[in-house]
Amino acid sequence: MFRPKRMLTLAVLLFLSGGCGYSMTSSLDEKYQTIHVAAFKNQSREYDLQAPLTNAVIRKFLNDGRLRVVGPSEADLVVDGSILDYRLKGLSFDRNDDVTQFEMLVVARVQVTDTRTGEVLWQEQNMIGETSFATAFIGSSSDRLRGNTQVFLPTVRSFQTDEENQAAAEALARLATDIFYRTIEPW
């Protein structure tokens, strides 16, 4: 009777010591210490999107600190990409069939390359940053940006309304976050 109890205790301790598998470290190979974020190109019909996206991606890496942001000649990795499309889709409408809420999508092609070997570590042809926003017509504000988007991302100024400009900044921030995590945690 004594032995099974002891074995059970040992099994429980081994199970608990294994943890849940969560780690605060990156699964990115340790040989990568530096990164360069090339200026994004803009192939969409909208202007003034590429600089805010490039700056948002750089800011993600600077704030995190696992990869040091450097010039292209010093980098272990290079992030390169193009904004391919900007789309608006009506989500809700008033009784006059005017749009009161839009869904916004910013679509980009992104790749991360090892500068020493030329190997593309990951690439995605249709990476999407998306958000929604209410029009000014319904009297509600869409100034509901989450996290630090409003503080750290300059509002895009290429659109006619503040709501659309702020939503574009949020969609670009979400896209930057996805690019960052895909690079840091390449599973």
Buried (B, 14 or more C-beta within 10 A) or exposed (E): EEEEEEEEEEEEEEEEEEEEEEEEEBEBEEEBBBBBBBEBBBEBEBEEBBBBBBBBBBBBBEEBEBBEBBEEEEBBBBBBBBBBBBBBEEBEEEEEEEBBBBBBBBBBBBBBBBBEEEEEBEBBEEBBBBBBBBBBEBEBEBEBBEEEBBEBBEBBEEBEEBBBBBBBBBBBBBBBBBBBEBBBEBE
